[in-house]
């Protein structure tokens, strides 16, 4: 997270299939504003059914940032070849939710 310039109140590691599929769907940006979700063994994510934009970081197994995206809107699929894990959070930009 430091390589991405992020800090978090808590990091939630998501391993179970259905929890991975759900991700931040249904989460409230004000309640989860300081939470970061970590998806291990992951190189793609979707933003279907989201109500807020997301910030997404793809990193390799050493934690090096391969791709950092801000304000990814709902109804998108994003991926990064070579990524070992993904970090997600609600976008911090004004007007992104």
DAHUZI-V365292 format. One record per residue. N is the residue number from 1. SS is DSSP state (@ for helix, = for strand, . for the rest). NEAR is the number of other ideal C-beta (glycine too) atoms within 8 Angstrom. Layout:
# DAHUZI-V365292
n->(N	N)
ss->(SS	SS)
near->(NEAR	NEAR)
This chain:
# DAHUZI-V365292
n->(1	2	3	4	5	6	7	8	9	10	11	12	13	14	15	16	17	18	19	20	21	22	23	24	25	26	27	28	29	30	31	32	33	34	35	36	37	38	39	40	41	42	43	44	45	46	47	48	49	50	51	52	53	54	55	56	57	58	59	60	61	62	63	64	65	66	67	68	69	70	71	72	73	74	75	76	77	78	79	80	81	82	83	84	85	86	87	88	89	90	91	92	93	94	95	96	97)
ss->(.	.	.	.	.	.	.	.	.	=	=	=	=	.	.	.	@	@	@	@	@	@	.	.	.	.	.	.	.	.	.	.	.	.	=	=	=	=	=	=	.	.	.	=	=	=	.	.	.	.	.	.	.	=	=	=	=	=	=	.	.	.	.	.	=	=	=	=	=	=	=	=	.	.	.	.	=	=	=	.	.	.	.	.	=	=	=	=	=	=	.	.	.	.	.	.	.)
near->(9	5	8	10	4	11	3	10	4	7	9	8	6	10	6	6	5	6	9	11	6	8	12	11	8	4	9	5	9	5	6	11	8	6	12	12	12	11	13	8	5	11	10	9	12	8	13	8	4	11	4	10	14	13	15	12	13	13	14	9	5	4	6	7	9	9	8	9	9	7	10	12	7	10	6	9	7	11	9	10	5	7	14	10	12	14	14	13	13	14	13	7	8	3	4	10	8)
